[in-house]
């Protein structure tokens, strides 16, 4: 038995005939953070991704 991200085990779970049981418990909710080096500028693509993630986080907090 293991508790893993469904995205991490989707295809391997099918290949290995594993049963995935979704968790709908408050303790199963995770907050993640994105870390960037303060002294190094981000590439254009990384900067756009970071802004997108910030917007998603702000929208979620507004709910």
N, C-alpha and C positions, 0 to 999 in steps of 0.2 A: 504494500500500500504506500502511496505517496501523494502529496499535495503539490500540484504543479500548475503552471499556467496552461490553460486549454490550448492556447496558440502554440505552446512549446511541444505539446504531445499529440496534436491532432492526427497527423498522418502516421507517425510511428505507432500510435495507439491502435489505429485501424489495422495496420500491418501485423501487429503482435496480438490482435484480437483482445485488446484490453477494454474494459468497460469504464467509461468516464462518467462520473456522477457530479453534476454541478453543485457547488456550494452556494446556498442562499442564506448565509449566516452573517450577522454584523461583523464578527471577528474576521471573516474571510475577505472583507473589503480592504484594499491596500491603497495607500497613497504613495506615489512615486515622485521623484524629483529628477530634474535634468540639471546636470552640473556642467559648467563651462569654465575654462581657465580665464581668470579676470585679466591677465596680462597679454592674452593672445586674441587677436580679432578672429571672428568666425568667417568662414567662407560665405559667399552669397547664399548658397543652398542651405547651409547649416543655419544661417541667420533667419532665412525664411521659415525653416522648420521650427525654430525656436519661437518665432512670432506666432506661428500657427498654434503651437502647443499652449502658449500663453493665452491666446484668445479662447481656446477651448476651456482652459482652466478658469478663466474669468467668467465665461458663460455658465459653467457648472456651478461656480460659487454664487452666481446671481440667482440661481433657482431656489 
